[in-house]
Each structure stands twice: as structure tokens, then as C-alpha cells.
């Protein structure tokens, strides 16, 4: 019985060769990925957003896959731009003041998979964070921006290699 269980685990963990516990389905021939710098083309500019977003995308793919990062021309390639960064009031009170504000970030992403063109896409991803209007945005903006970037990157990861 022990040998059967042992053989079962060997078969499961070596079967198709491209499944990971993150849910990523990356073909075995894919060895590299590249991420171009995401320029901030939004009307409102946060000076650290482009660098933060680009580096977080690189770090996420490095930590969640066994694919090596290269500067350009990867088997999986990401490029795009930040197209919107805005803060708007929401939840207006009776006296016409905002109870909450919403920070929204939108990015346009072009993904190319050299080995499976059916997975290529040009998509826009958007996420937001609501916060009380009593908060001083300058004290929390970087924290909220990073949270939104993390959510966007997870969405991009899922669409590009988890195929949802």
C-alpha cells in the first residue's frame, strides 16, 4: 500500500509539468518573461506610481512562477501604461459633503505569449480603494496606492497565466 501511495504522488507531481500551486498554467517551453516600464499617462500624476507598479509586477511573477525575468523580449511579455489615477468623492451626505473618497487606478496592459498567441491580450484593469474623507490623503496615499497595485497585479497574473 505504501508503494502505491508513493507512486501516486510521483505521478501527480510530475504529470503535466506546467501546473503550479498558484494556479498558473505555464507551458514548459516558456522560460522567460519581461516587463516594460509602465509610464504614467494619467491626468493626475503620482510620482512613484510607475516605478512601484512596474517593480511589483516583476516581483510578483518572479515569486509566483519559475520563469526567469529578462529585460526585454521574454517568452511572456508585458507592456502598457497607467491611464488613470483619480480621487473622487463618494457617499455624499445631506449637507453635500463627501463622507468617503475613492482612489481609482486604471492600467492598460498588452500581454504577449510567444508560444500561444491565443492567450495574448490588450486589456484595461481597474481597481479602487474607498477611504474616509476625514483622512489626510497625503498620509495614506502611498499605502492605498500599493494596495491597489497589488490587486491590479493579481488580476493581470490571473488573466495572463491562470486563464480566468
ABEGO torsion letter per residue (X at the ends): XAAAAAAAAAAAAABAGABBAAGBBBBAABABBBBBBBBBABABBBAAAAAAAAAAAAAAAAAABABBBBABGBABBBBEBBABBBBBBBGBBAAGBBABBBBBBBBBBBBBBAABAAABBBBBBBBBBBBBAABBAAAAAAAAAAAAAAAAAAAAAAAAAAGX
